[in-house]
Amino acid sequence: GGGLIWWNVIGLRAGSWLELAGQMLPEMGGPATSLARILLKPERKGTTVQVVDCLYGAVEKGAEKTIRGGWMRLMGALKAYAEKATSARTTRRPPRQPRRR
């Protein structure tokens, strides 16, 4: 197997924000360091998610567009997952009662 650690969690306030720090390899437009903060803002009908990602180092020209696209794909997948989980939770039927004999 193989893999890559994108970020490490460096801060967390449950239900409010998540802070991440990670490295960007030359193959991905670096070498650079990424410091990201994901903010959650409760709204009337859901939650707004805001991503702030700051890069420093030798960031390749055009990397910003690729990174923005990656965040958009990730947030889109997260949104679909959260909406599916919420929908499943609200459409569950109550448990069946045992039959009397």
N, C-alpha and C positions, 0 to 999 in steps of 0.2 A: 504494500500500500504506500501511499504518499499523501502529502497534504501540505498545507500552508497555514500559518497562523496570521490572519489579517490584522487583528487588533488584540490588545489586552484591555480589560476594563480597568480604568483608573479612578472612576468615581461613579456614584449612584445615589440618586434620591428616588426611592420607589414611587412610581406614579407621576414623576415629574421630569427627570432627566437621567441620561446615561452618558458618561464620558469615556472615550476610547483613545488609545495611543497605538500607532502601528507604523511599520516600515514599508516603504514602497521600493521595490527592487528596480534596477535599471530596465529590465524587460517590461516593466509596467509603467515606465515613464519617469522613474527616479534616477538615482537614489535620492530619497526624500523621507521625511517623517510626516505622518498624518496625525493631527490631533482633532478629533471629531466629538461633537456633542449632539445628542439626539434629544430634542425637547418634546414633551407631551403636554398638550393644552386641552383640557376637557372642554367640550362644546355641548350645546343642547342635545344634538343627535349624534354623538360620537366623540372622537378625539382628533385634533389636528396634530400632525407630526412634522417637526421642523428639524432639518439636518444642517449643521454648520460644520464644515470640514476645512481645516486650515492646514496647508502644506508648506513645509520649508525644506530647502535643500536644492539640489540640482534637478528641478522639475522640468521635464521635457516639454517643449512647445506643443500645444494641442492636447496635453494630458488632462487639462481641466474638462474638456468636452467628454472624454472617455470616463473620467471619474464621475461626472454629473450623470451620465447615462447609467453607470453602474449603480449609483444611489437610487435612481429612478426605478430601475428594474427591481432592486432589493425592496424598496418601499412598496412597489406595486404588488410584489409577491406577499409581503407581510400584510398588506391591506386585504388581499384576497383571502388569506388564511384567517385573519381576524374576523372578517365578515362571514365566512363559512362557519367558523366556530360559534359566533354569536347567533347566526341563523339556526344552527343545529340545536343550540341551547334553548331557543325560544319556541321551536316547533316540536319539541319532544312531547310525546303523549304521556299522560300519567301512567304509573305502573298498573298492571292489571291486577284486579282483586282475585284471590283464589276462589274457585267454584265451591259452592256448598253441595254436599252430597246427601 
